[in-house]
Amino acid sequence: MRNIDEHTITDAVIARFDGCADARLKELLSALVRHLHDFARETKLTEAEWKRGIDFLTATGHITDAKRQEFILLSDTLGLSMLTVAQNHRLAPGATEATVFGPFHVEDAPNFDAGADLSGGAPGEPLFVSASVTALDGTPVAGATIDVWQSDEDGYYDVQRPELDSPRARGVLRSDASGSFAFRSILPVAYPIPTDGPVGQMLVATGRHPWRPAHVHFMIRAPGYETLVTHVFRAGDPYLDSDVVFGVRSSLVADFVAHPAGSGPQRDRVAGRYHTLDHAFVLQPAAPA
């Protein structure tokens, strides 16, 4: 053990986990060490590069707080988040596809009644959403809890605006006896992820753009069903094929229909142009414990 070298150190480190009583933890840490060491060998990692990596991770931790999760952003932009989602949500035919959670969900968002305005004054053209939640066989899922959150017209989530003292463009609803729910919000727009931190520096250094296509986030939970974390993307967005976090799925792209002032189903509720979205979410049964 006193003469470990670059050829023997990996096995020596993994051997230190032999006393781990948690078999899964032992498996994960052993694989992590093996792949980290293989990465260092494959790239012939220098000490200066290793230090730069440590500094990058340190900065990622320093900028992370209760309102900003830079590690999730890093995972998203490296494709790890979407890989984990894809591995863990192999869906039955007809079930709504899952996608990345993102760094801007918050717990304890306000509850709203059906048809309420979730925007809270956020800037943007009005959007009226009518949606349903069903099981694979079309049975309505009543009483489902639906978390909704999105950015505003300027591309910012409420948690990115320090001047705000209350949530906006987010809320929690519940499906009715027919599995339906509805709300008013604002039209989503494409926006860049935060680029003022380590992840932004990584994107610039590698020549990548920071843009996400326009979307609304949904998280739908109901007893007996797998929790669904997904987006609905706006058709026609120029970033659908180059989403910085690799989250777009064709089945999640939908038409946000524009209605001129004085026309369409909500003409009596708004004075100017507005948009509507009709969408169906299909849950699959929860896997056995």
Backbone bond lengths (Angstrom), bond angles and torsions (degrees), N, CA, C in turn:
res aa  C-N    CA-C-N  psi(-1)  N-CA   C-N-CA  omega(-1)  CA-C   N-CA-C  phi
1 M - - - 1.458 - - 1.532 111.62 -
2 R 1.330 118.02 -18.88 1.453 119.81 179.56 1.520 112.42 -80.66
3 N 1.305 117.31 -13.92 1.462 120.51 -174.82 1.525 112.29 -120.09
4 I 1.330 115.89 35.25 1.465 120.43 176.64 1.527 109.10 -64.03
5 D 1.333 115.86 136.66 1.459 119.54 177.61 1.527 109.70 -125.79
6 E 1.321 115.74 -172.31 1.468 120.14 -175.95 1.521 112.57 -64.29
7 H 1.324 117.62 -18.90 1.454 121.16 -178.54 1.528 112.83 -91.06
8 T 1.329 116.58 -21.06 1.466 119.97 -174.11 1.525 113.59 -113.75
9 I 1.324 118.30 -9.54 1.458 119.82 -172.93 1.528 113.22 -67.41
10 T 1.319 117.81 -33.39 1.469 119.55 -178.03 1.524 110.76 -62.20
11 D 1.319 116.77 -49.18 1.465 119.70 179.14 1.528 111.35 -63.21
12 A 1.326 116.16 -34.27 1.458 119.66 -179.66 1.529 111.14 -66.43
13 V 1.326 116.70 -42.14 1.466 119.87 179.13 1.522 110.57 -66.19
14 I 1.315 117.00 -44.81 1.466 120.52 -178.82 1.524 110.67 -62.93
15 A 1.307 116.83 -35.34 1.473 120.77 179.07 1.518 111.97 -63.08
16 R 1.339 116.95 -26.78 1.458 120.36 179.28 1.526 112.50 -66.70
17 F 1.325 117.42 -15.86 1.457 121.24 179.01 1.529 112.86 -89.16
18 D 1.325 117.71 2.81 1.462 120.41 -176.42 1.523 112.79 -59.24
19 G 1.316 117.60 -28.70 1.458 120.32 -179.24 1.513 114.04 -87.71
20 C 1.308 118.23 4.47 1.472 121.55 -179.25 1.516 109.64 -71.25
21 A 1.333 116.74 122.74 1.463 121.09 -177.45 1.526 112.32 -79.85
22 D 1.316 117.02 -18.78 1.470 121.82 -179.32 1.531 107.83 -92.07
23 A 1.330 116.65 106.93 1.463 120.96 -173.84 1.526 112.04 -62.38
24 R 1.339 116.86 -38.98 1.460 119.46 -178.99 1.523 110.87 -69.50
25 L 1.330 117.37 -41.90 1.460 120.50 177.11 1.521 110.72 -60.40
26 K 1.337 116.56 -42.54 1.465 120.70 178.26 1.528 110.49 -60.90
27 E 1.334 116.68 -43.06 1.469 120.71 179.80 1.525 111.08 -62.48
28 L 1.337 116.40 -45.35 1.463 120.48 -177.54 1.529 111.66 -65.58
29 L 1.317 117.31 -46.70 1.457 119.84 -177.93 1.527 111.97 -68.52
30 S 1.327 116.85 -37.01 1.469 119.68 178.06 1.527 110.57 -63.97
31 A 1.319 116.30 -43.75 1.466 120.01 178.80 1.525 110.83 -66.26
32 L 1.341 116.21 -39.40 1.459 119.71 178.83 1.527 110.74 -60.38
33 V 1.308 116.94 -47.70 1.470 120.41 179.44 1.529 110.44 -61.48
34 R 1.317 116.10 -45.28 1.468 120.19 -177.70 1.537 110.37 -58.92
35 H 1.349 116.80 -46.78 1.464 119.65 -176.59 1.528 111.76 -73.54
36 L 1.326 118.02 -36.26 1.460 119.87 176.29 1.529 111.24 -62.51
37 H 1.314 116.08 -44.43 1.466 119.45 179.79 1.534 110.96 -66.90
38 D 1.334 116.89 -39.03 1.462 119.67 177.70 1.536 110.73 -64.61
39 F 1.344 116.29 -37.75 1.466 120.20 176.55 1.523 110.76 -60.69
40 A 1.334 115.97 -46.33 1.472 119.82 -179.63 1.526 111.03 -62.32
41 R 1.338 116.54 -39.85 1.468 119.47 179.89 1.529 111.02 -69.70
42 E 1.335 116.53 -45.41 1.465 120.31 -177.19 1.519 111.71 -60.77
43 T 1.327 117.20 -40.96 1.460 121.11 -176.25 1.523 113.45 -92.49
44 K 1.350 115.87 -3.93 1.467 120.23 -174.62 1.532 109.79 51.51
45 L 1.319 115.17 53.37 1.457 123.49 -175.25 1.524 111.75 -55.31
46 T 1.339 115.79 127.98 1.463 119.68 178.13 1.525 109.94 -88.03
47 E 1.327 115.90 162.38 1.461 120.14 178.13 1.524 111.37 -63.71
48 A 1.336 117.27 -36.03 1.466 120.84 178.66 1.531 110.38 -65.68
49 E 1.323 116.83 -39.93 1.467 120.50 178.64 1.522 111.17 -68.93
50 W 1.332 115.98 -39.35 1.466 120.21 175.86 1.525 110.64 -59.57
51 K 1.344 117.30 -44.38 1.462 121.92 179.08 1.527 110.51 -64.16
52 R 1.323 116.55 -39.53 1.477 120.04 178.28 1.528 109.97 -62.51
53 G 1.313 116.84 -39.30 1.461 120.05 177.70 1.520 112.17 -65.57
54 I 1.334 117.11 -41.53 1.461 121.05 176.55 1.523 110.26 -61.23
55 D 1.328 117.31 -43.82 1.464 121.57 179.09 1.533 110.57 -61.92
56 F 1.340 116.50 -40.08 1.460 120.74 179.56 1.532 110.98 -62.28
57 L 1.329 116.71 -46.75 1.465 120.21 179.64 1.525 111.30 -67.03
58 T 1.311 117.54 -36.38 1.467 121.09 176.83 1.525 110.50 -62.44
59 A 1.329 116.75 -45.30 1.462 120.85 178.64 1.526 111.10 -64.21
60 T 1.338 116.21 -35.79 1.465 120.05 177.32 1.525 110.54 -62.26
61 G 1.333 116.44 -40.79 1.453 120.00 176.93 1.515 112.68 -67.89
62 H 1.310 117.69 -40.36 1.465 121.37 -177.16 1.532 112.07 -64.91
63 I 1.330 117.91 -36.06 1.464 120.04 -177.07 1.530 112.06 -83.40
64 T 1.318 117.10 -13.72 1.462 121.27 179.65 1.529 109.99 -77.17
65 D 1.335 116.06 133.33 1.456 120.48 175.61 1.526 108.52 -147.57
66 A 1.328 117.11 -165.58 1.464 120.82 -175.46 1.520 112.46 -64.85
67 K 1.327 118.01 -20.94 1.462 121.45 -177.16 1.525 113.00 -110.63
68 R 1.310 117.48 -6.56 1.467 119.94 -178.35 1.514 109.73 -141.00
69 Q 1.329 116.44 122.50 1.463 121.63 -177.62 1.529 108.99 -113.48
70 E 1.334 115.24 87.76 1.460 120.08 -176.43 1.522 112.26 -68.32
71 F 1.333 118.05 -27.91 1.461 119.43 178.49 1.529 110.87 -68.39
72 I 1.349 117.70 -38.09 1.464 119.38 174.34 1.516 109.63 -63.59
73 L 1.334 116.74 -41.72 1.460 120.30 178.62 1.526 110.68 -60.66
74 L 1.320 117.03 -40.91 1.468 120.97 177.55 1.523 110.29 -63.60
75 S 1.315 116.83 -47.00 1.461 120.84 178.28 1.522 110.99 -59.64
76 D 1.337 116.26 -41.60 1.466 120.91 179.97 1.526 111.35 -61.82
77 T 1.330 116.32 -48.23 1.470 119.58 -173.85 1.521 112.78 -73.97
78 L 1.327 117.50 -18.04 1.465 121.00 175.06 1.527 112.17 -91.92
79 G 1.327 116.69 1.06 1.457 120.54 178.32 1.515 114.64 80.54
80 L 1.323 117.76 -0.80 1.465 120.26 -177.89 1.523 111.30 -68.67
81 S 1.326 117.09 -38.48 1.470 119.78 179.87 1.526 110.69 -60.43
82 M 1.336 116.32 -48.01 1.463 119.44 -177.40 1.515 111.39 -69.00
83 L 1.332 117.79 -34.29 1.464 120.63 175.58 1.525 110.26 -61.67
84 T 1.337 116.65 -44.96 1.462 120.54 179.86 1.522 110.89 -64.01
85 V 1.336 116.87 -41.57 1.467 120.50 177.12 1.529 110.23 -60.10
86 A 1.326 116.33 -48.44 1.473 120.23 -176.94 1.524 111.68 -62.00
87 Q 1.320 116.88 -38.71 1.463 120.06 -179.93 1.524 112.75 -68.60
88 N 1.317 116.08 -33.00 1.460 120.50 -171.52 1.521 114.37 -99.51
89 H 1.327 117.19 -3.04 1.460 119.55 -179.05 1.526 109.50 -134.15
90 R 1.323 115.13 64.76 1.462 119.67 174.31 1.519 106.49 -80.88
91 L 1.315 115.71 114.19 1.453 120.89 -165.26 1.516 113.31 -97.05
92 A 1.312 114.50 150.86 1.458 120.70 169.69 1.522 108.81 -70.26
93 P 1.335 117.76 151.48 1.467 119.98 178.35 1.518 110.88 -54.86
94 G 1.337 115.36 132.05 1.453 120.51 177.94 1.510 114.64 97.41
95 A 1.324 118.51 -18.00 1.468 120.98 179.40 1.525 109.88 -75.13
96 T 1.323 116.12 145.99 1.456 120.88 178.87 1.524 110.16 -67.54
97 E 1.330 115.79 133.70 1.462 120.20 -178.66 1.530 111.51 -71.57
98 A 1.321 114.89 146.83 1.457 121.93 175.79 1.517 109.77 -91.42
99 T 1.335 115.09 158.79 1.454 119.68 172.82 1.527 108.39 -147.38
100 V 1.318 116.91 -170.35 1.465 121.08 -169.62 1.524 112.39 -64.55
101 F 1.323 115.59 149.17 1.457 122.59 179.94 1.522 111.06 -75.49
102 G 1.319 116.16 -39.11 1.455 120.64 -178.88 1.521 112.12 81.24
103 P 1.335 116.70 167.75 1.468 120.57 -174.70 1.521 114.89 -95.34
104 F 1.350 119.43 6.08 1.458 119.84 -169.57 1.534 115.06 -115.10
105 H 1.333 117.57 9.86 1.464 119.02 172.85 1.524 109.01 -74.09
106 V 1.330 115.90 144.67 1.464 119.96 174.32 1.525 109.09 -129.79
107 E 1.321 115.15 147.78 1.455 120.34 175.82 1.529 109.76 -75.56
108 D 1.331 114.97 158.04 1.467 121.14 173.62 1.523 112.86 62.14
109 A 1.327 117.08 38.12 1.460 119.90 171.14 1.530 108.52 -65.69
110 P 1.327 118.86 155.36 1.460 120.77 -177.15 1.525 112.57 -65.32
111 N 1.327 116.20 148.22 1.462 122.29 176.36 1.526 110.11 -88.71
112 F 1.325 115.16 143.57 1.463 120.60 -179.25 1.518 110.37 -131.42
113 D 1.327 115.47 150.83 1.459 121.36 172.63 1.523 109.67 -80.67
114 A 1.315 115.80 163.86 1.464 121.08 179.75 1.526 110.70 -57.09
115 G 1.326 115.08 135.03 1.450 121.02 177.30 1.508 115.29 83.47
116 A 1.322 117.98 -1.61 1.465 121.29 -176.06 1.528 111.28 -71.13
117 D 1.325 114.92 162.71 1.460 122.41 177.95 1.530 109.02 -91.80
118 L 1.329 116.35 113.01 1.465 121.88 -178.94 1.526 112.64 -86.65
119 S 1.324 117.62 -10.26 1.459 120.30 -169.06 1.525 112.74 -66.01
120 G 1.326 117.31 -32.21 1.459 120.12 179.87 1.513 113.64 60.08
121 G 1.334 116.74 28.48 1.453 120.44 179.77 1.510 115.00 88.78
122 A 1.325 118.39 5.64 1.471 120.59 178.08 1.523 109.59 -62.60
123 P 1.329 117.55 140.28 1.458 119.92 -179.59 1.519 112.33 -69.36
124 G 1.340 115.39 139.31 1.458 120.57 178.45 1.511 111.22 153.81
125 E 1.323 116.26 158.65 1.460 120.04 177.39 1.519 109.69 -70.69
126 P 1.331 118.18 143.56 1.469 120.77 -176.62 1.529 112.17 -60.47
127 L 1.328 114.63 142.91 1.461 122.87 175.86 1.521 108.47 -132.45
128 F 1.323 116.21 130.18 1.462 122.02 176.39 1.527 108.35 -112.49
129 V 1.321 116.19 122.73 1.458 122.23 -176.90 1.522 109.53 -111.29
130 S 1.332 115.79 128.61 1.461 122.80 170.84 1.518 107.15 -121.39
131 A 1.330 117.23 125.44 1.461 119.66 -172.99 1.517 110.64 -143.63
132 S 1.321 113.96 166.67 1.457 119.92 178.87 1.520 109.59 -137.29
133 V 1.336 114.91 155.22 1.458 121.98 176.14 1.521 107.26 -125.60
134 T 1.333 116.10 121.40 1.459 120.33 -179.70 1.522 110.50 -132.98
135 A 1.326 114.82 165.78 1.458 121.75 170.76 1.528 108.94 -83.35
136 L 1.321 116.55 174.96 1.459 121.00 -178.21 1.527 112.85 -58.00
137 D 1.340 116.21 -32.64 1.465 119.63 -178.66 1.525 112.87 -88.40
138 G 1.323 117.19 7.77 1.454 121.39 178.49 1.516 114.71 90.86
139 T 1.326 117.48 -2.51 1.463 120.48 178.42 1.523 109.98 -64.94
140 P 1.338 118.73 129.73 1.471 119.85 177.59 1.520 111.78 -61.46
141 V 1.308 116.30 141.58 1.456 121.85 175.55 1.522 107.36 -103.34
142 A 1.310 116.09 101.04 1.464 121.44 -178.52 1.524 109.92 -84.19
143 G 1.322 116.28 148.67 1.457 121.02 175.09 1.508 115.06 73.26
144 A 1.337 118.22 14.14 1.464 120.11 176.15 1.528 109.48 -67.14
145 T 1.322 116.36 144.72 1.465 121.95 175.77 1.519 108.81 -94.70
146 I 1.324 116.08 125.31 1.464 120.69 -175.55 1.522 109.41 -119.60
147 D 1.332 117.11 111.34 1.466 122.44 171.64 1.524 108.16 -87.29
148 V 1.327 116.09 132.74 1.460 121.95 178.27 1.524 108.21 -126.81
149 W 1.334 117.95 135.83 1.460 120.51 173.55 1.515 109.73 -153.61
150 Q 1.330 116.58 151.16 1.460 121.19 -178.00 1.520 109.97 -162.11
151 S 1.331 114.90 169.09 1.461 120.85 175.60 1.526 109.34 -86.96
152 D 1.336 115.14 169.09 1.463 120.05 179.09 1.523 110.80 -94.99
153 E 1.303 115.98 -173.04 1.466 122.43 -176.43 1.524 112.68 -61.59
154 D 1.332 116.08 -25.28 1.464 120.50 179.56 1.524 112.52 -90.05
155 G 1.338 116.90 0.06 1.457 120.48 178.23 1.511 114.62 87.91
156 Y 1.337 117.61 15.14 1.461 121.24 -178.86 1.529 111.38 -113.40
157 Y 1.336 115.47 140.00 1.459 120.45 168.76 1.528 108.38 -83.02
158 D 1.331 115.85 158.70 1.464 119.13 -177.70 1.523 112.29 -56.62
159 V 1.336 117.25 -36.92 1.470 119.86 -178.02 1.524 112.40 -69.44
160 Q 1.330 117.48 -10.92 1.462 120.94 177.09 1.529 112.19 -91.09
161 R 1.324 116.21 -2.47 1.465 120.71 -178.22 1.533 109.16 -110.36
162 P 1.317 117.49 100.41 1.460 119.91 -176.06 1.519 114.08 -63.87
163 E 1.336 117.63 -19.22 1.462 119.74 -178.69 1.524 112.97 -76.38
164 L 1.347 116.85 -13.18 1.461 119.43 -178.08 1.523 110.53 -84.24
165 D 1.335 115.93 140.77 1.458 120.33 176.70 1.527 112.25 -115.53
166 S 1.333 116.52 8.81 1.466 120.53 177.75 1.523 109.17 -150.64
167 P 1.338 117.53 155.69 1.472 120.62 -178.12 1.521 111.96 -67.13
168 R 1.311 115.27 152.98 1.458 120.31 170.67 1.521 109.34 -153.12
169 A 1.331 115.00 155.80 1.463 122.73 -175.49 1.522 111.23 56.80
170 R 1.321 116.03 35.14 1.456 122.32 173.55 1.521 108.13 -156.74
171 G 1.336 115.33 155.44 1.461 119.19 177.97 1.515 110.89 176.50
172 V 1.320 114.74 175.57 1.457 122.58 -179.05 1.522 109.01 -123.66
173 L 1.336 115.67 130.22 1.459 121.91 178.30 1.523 109.21 -124.93
174 R 1.325 115.74 174.39 1.461 120.89 175.48 1.521 109.77 -135.01
175 S 1.325 114.94 142.57 1.465 119.31 179.28 1.519 109.60 -74.52
176 D 1.340 116.45 147.45 1.462 120.69 -179.65 1.530 110.44 -86.72
177 A 1.317 116.30 -169.78 1.463 121.11 -175.44 1.523 112.41 -60.79
178 S 1.333 117.07 -25.75 1.467 120.65 179.21 1.519 112.47 -92.21
179 G 1.355 116.29 5.23 1.455 120.35 -178.76 1.515 113.97 81.21
180 S 1.315 117.05 8.31 1.466 120.89 -175.24 1.525 112.19 -95.14
181 F 1.316 116.09 155.03 1.459 122.26 169.01 1.523 108.30 -151.31
182 A 1.319 115.73 156.41 1.463 121.12 -177.55 1.521 109.26 -149.32
183 F 1.317 115.18 151.76 1.455 120.10 176.90 1.523 109.82 -161.09
184 R 1.314 114.30 164.90 1.461 121.66 173.44 1.516 108.52 -110.11
185 S 1.327 116.30 140.27 1.461 120.80 175.70 1.521 108.13 -149.61
186 I 1.319 117.55 -140.48 1.459 121.96 179.28 1.522 109.51 -130.46
187 L 1.304 115.70 156.73 1.459 121.61 -179.55 1.526 110.10 -66.00
188 P 1.349 118.53 125.50 1.466 119.50 178.12 1.525 111.30 -71.48
189 V 1.325 115.53 150.59 1.459 121.73 177.23 1.530 108.52 -129.27
190 A 1.317 115.54 159.88 1.462 119.51 174.01 1.522 109.22 -65.17
191 Y 1.336 115.94 148.27 1.458 119.05 -179.54 1.526 109.71 -150.99
192 P 1.333 116.84 154.51 1.469 120.00 174.79 1.523 110.22 -85.89
193 I 1.318 117.20 141.58 1.453 119.75 171.86 1.531 108.16 -66.91
194 P 1.337 118.80 161.66 1.473 119.90 -179.49 1.526 111.62 -58.10
195 T 1.322 115.70 130.01 1.466 120.59 -177.51 1.525 112.40 -116.37
196 D 1.340 116.61 11.94 1.459 119.97 -177.34 1.524 112.97 -92.72
197 G 1.330 116.80 11.35 1.460 121.19 -178.87 1.515 111.87 -127.76
198 P 1.324 116.69 -166.42 1.468 120.99 -177.54 1.530 113.57 -59.17
199 V 1.340 117.66 -39.26 1.462 119.25 -179.79 1.514 110.51 -64.35
200 G 1.325 117.26 -41.43 1.459 120.52 176.09 1.510 112.10 -60.67
201 Q 1.320 116.85 -40.05 1.461 121.01 177.72 1.529 110.93 -63.32
202 M 1.333 115.90 -38.76 1.462 120.09 177.68 1.531 111.01 -63.53
203 L 1.348 116.71 -41.51 1.459 119.94 179.70 1.527 111.29 -63.48
204 V 1.329 116.07 -44.25 1.466 119.71 179.37 1.530 110.55 -62.75
205 A 1.323 116.07 -44.33 1.467 120.47 -176.97 1.520 112.14 -63.83
206 T 1.332 116.62 -28.13 1.466 120.11 -177.08 1.528 112.85 -103.32
207 G 1.338 117.21 7.27 1.462 120.87 175.41 1.511 114.46 72.15
208 R 1.330 116.94 26.72 1.469 120.51 -179.33 1.523 110.67 -100.78
209 H 1.358 115.99 148.98 1.464 119.21 174.28 1.529 109.57 -85.45
210 P 1.338 118.03 159.70 1.458 121.18 -175.31 1.532 114.40 -101.69
211 W 1.319 119.26 14.36 1.466 120.84 -166.07 1.528 114.14 -88.72
212 R 1.338 113.47 142.95 1.459 122.73 170.11 1.525 108.60 -112.97
213 P 1.342 118.28 139.58 1.459 119.76 175.76 1.523 110.91 -69.14
214 A 1.315 116.39 156.47 1.468 122.30 -177.82 1.522 111.11 -58.60
215 H 1.345 116.46 135.40 1.458 119.88 -177.52 1.526 110.22 -163.13
216 V 1.315 114.49 162.38 1.459 122.95 170.37 1.522 107.25 -119.36
217 H 1.329 117.04 134.91 1.464 122.82 178.32 1.527 110.65 -85.14
218 F 1.343 115.03 142.64 1.464 121.67 172.85 1.523 109.17 -136.13
219 M 1.318 115.93 136.76 1.457 121.18 167.41 1.525 106.59 -127.35
220 I 1.336 115.95 119.77 1.464 121.17 -173.69 1.522 109.35 -118.87
221 R 1.330 115.18 124.92 1.464 121.87 -178.11 1.521 109.83 -126.30
222 A 1.326 115.27 137.23 1.459 121.25 176.86 1.521 108.40 -154.23
223 P 1.339 117.93 139.76 1.470 120.64 179.60 1.529 111.69 -56.10
224 G 1.335 115.74 133.41 1.455 120.93 178.43 1.509 114.56 88.64
225 Y 1.349 116.73 -3.78 1.463 120.67 -178.40 1.525 110.52 -123.87
226 E 1.324 115.12 152.20 1.458 120.28 175.73 1.523 109.23 -68.64
227 T 1.324 116.85 132.61 1.457 120.09 176.80 1.525 109.91 -61.44
228 L 1.325 115.26 133.13 1.461 120.98 -179.35 1.520 109.49 -107.18
229 V 1.322 116.59 121.37 1.459 123.00 172.00 1.517 106.65 -113.64
230 T 1.325 116.37 117.49 1.459 118.62 -172.43 1.521 110.57 -152.52
231 H 1.324 116.11 175.62 1.467 123.38 171.71 1.523 107.67 -124.16
232 V 1.329 115.55 161.78 1.462 121.55 160.57 1.521 105.72 -117.70
233 F 1.342 115.71 118.02 1.454 121.86 -177.12 1.526 110.53 -92.61
234 R 1.307 115.82 149.80 1.460 122.44 -178.54 1.528 110.36 -85.89
235 A 1.325 116.17 119.62 1.463 121.27 -179.53 1.525 110.44 -57.90
236 G 1.327 115.14 143.89 1.452 121.17 177.41 1.510 114.97 88.65
237 D 1.317 118.27 -4.01 1.455 120.19 -179.41 1.537 110.24 -66.04
238 P 1.326 118.19 137.05 1.475 120.03 -176.66 1.524 114.65 -69.34
239 Y 1.349 118.13 -12.27 1.463 119.90 -177.62 1.529 113.46 -105.32
240 L 1.325 117.34 12.16 1.467 119.65 -179.66 1.527 112.06 -59.68
241 D 1.323 117.31 -31.88 1.461 120.44 -177.14 1.524 113.59 -98.92
242 S 1.350 116.68 7.86 1.470 118.22 178.63 1.530 111.32 -145.66
243 D 1.320 115.94 32.91 1.464 121.38 178.36 1.524 110.16 -50.66
244 V 1.319 116.99 127.44 1.467 120.95 -175.28 1.523 112.48 -62.14
245 V 1.350 118.17 -21.98 1.473 120.06 -179.41 1.533 112.03 -110.46
246 F 1.345 117.60 9.67 1.469 122.53 171.74 1.537 112.46 63.67
247 G 1.336 117.36 29.30 1.458 120.36 -172.40 1.510 117.31 -93.52
248 V 1.334 119.31 -6.49 1.469 120.67 -173.81 1.514 111.14 -76.27
249 R 1.328 115.38 136.90 1.462 123.50 170.26 1.519 107.32 -128.45
250 S 1.327 117.20 138.43 1.471 120.21 -175.65 1.514 112.46 -55.60
251 S 1.333 116.11 -35.96 1.465 119.59 -177.48 1.522 112.50 -69.69
252 L 1.326 117.61 -13.57 1.468 121.28 -178.45 1.526 112.60 -98.29
253 V 1.321 117.76 1.76 1.464 121.79 178.92 1.527 108.31 -89.94
254 A 1.325 116.03 129.76 1.468 120.34 -175.14 1.525 110.47 -137.73
255 D 1.318 115.31 161.30 1.460 121.92 177.49 1.521 110.47 -83.99
256 F 1.320 115.44 121.58 1.463 121.92 169.76 1.530 104.91 -96.98
257 V 1.317 116.76 99.77 1.466 121.87 -168.33 1.525 110.58 -78.65
258 A 1.334 116.30 126.89 1.460 121.91 178.42 1.522 110.20 -86.60
259 H 1.338 115.64 138.24 1.466 121.73 178.38 1.526 108.83 -125.00
260 P 1.337 118.19 122.21 1.470 119.70 175.98 1.521 111.30 -61.62
261 A 1.307 115.71 158.90 1.463 120.57 179.01 1.526 110.65 -54.07
262 G 1.326 115.35 135.82 1.458 120.66 176.52 1.512 115.03 81.33
263 S 1.347 117.91 9.93 1.461 120.29 -178.88 1.518 109.97 -128.37
264 G 1.329 116.04 167.74 1.456 121.09 172.64 1.514 114.64 78.69
265 P 1.331 116.22 -179.25 1.466 121.41 -169.90 1.528 114.90 -69.47
266 Q 1.319 118.17 -20.65 1.468 120.30 -177.99 1.528 111.86 -111.56
267 R 1.311 117.53 22.96 1.468 120.96 -174.17 1.528 113.38 -61.43
268 D 1.343 117.01 -25.41 1.464 119.38 -179.44 1.529 112.83 -85.55
269 R 1.348 117.03 -5.54 1.464 119.52 -175.38 1.521 113.50 -104.22
270 V 1.327 116.66 -18.25 1.470 120.36 -179.20 1.519 109.66 -134.97
271 A 1.343 114.82 150.60 1.459 119.14 -177.18 1.524 112.54 -87.22
272 G 1.308 117.32 -31.14 1.455 120.16 -175.09 1.518 113.02 -111.28
273 R 1.334 115.66 -156.41 1.454 121.42 179.10 1.527 109.78 -68.41
274 Y 1.334 115.99 147.38 1.458 120.75 176.86 1.525 108.84 -148.94
275 H 1.330 115.87 178.50 1.457 121.27 -176.46 1.526 109.58 -135.18
276 T 1.333 115.74 156.09 1.462 120.83 175.41 1.524 110.03 -131.48
277 L 1.314 114.27 150.09 1.460 121.69 175.84 1.513 108.11 -135.08
278 D 1.316 116.85 124.19 1.463 122.96 172.58 1.519 107.47 -112.35
279 H 1.330 116.35 125.25 1.462 118.21 -173.61 1.521 110.83 -147.14
280 A 1.329 115.23 148.09 1.468 121.91 178.61 1.520 109.33 -117.64
281 F 1.317 115.89 130.41 1.455 122.28 175.65 1.527 108.96 -109.78
282 V 1.317 116.11 132.77 1.473 121.39 -177.30 1.525 108.65 -119.57
283 L 1.334 116.43 120.77 1.451 121.71 -179.25 1.510 110.70 -96.26
284 Q 1.320 115.21 149.11 1.463 118.80 173.55 1.531 108.88 -106.67
285 P 1.334 116.94 155.63 1.468 119.63 -178.21 1.526 111.17 -60.55
286 A 1.318 115.37 149.30 1.456 120.49 175.69 1.505 110.24 -66.96
287 A 1.320 116.06 143.32 1.456 120.04 177.03 1.533 109.72 -68.67
288 P 1.321 118.41 149.51 1.463 119.83 176.91 1.524 110.79 -56.99
289 A 1.312 115.85 143.93 1.464 120.11 -179.58 1.521 109.69 -62.03
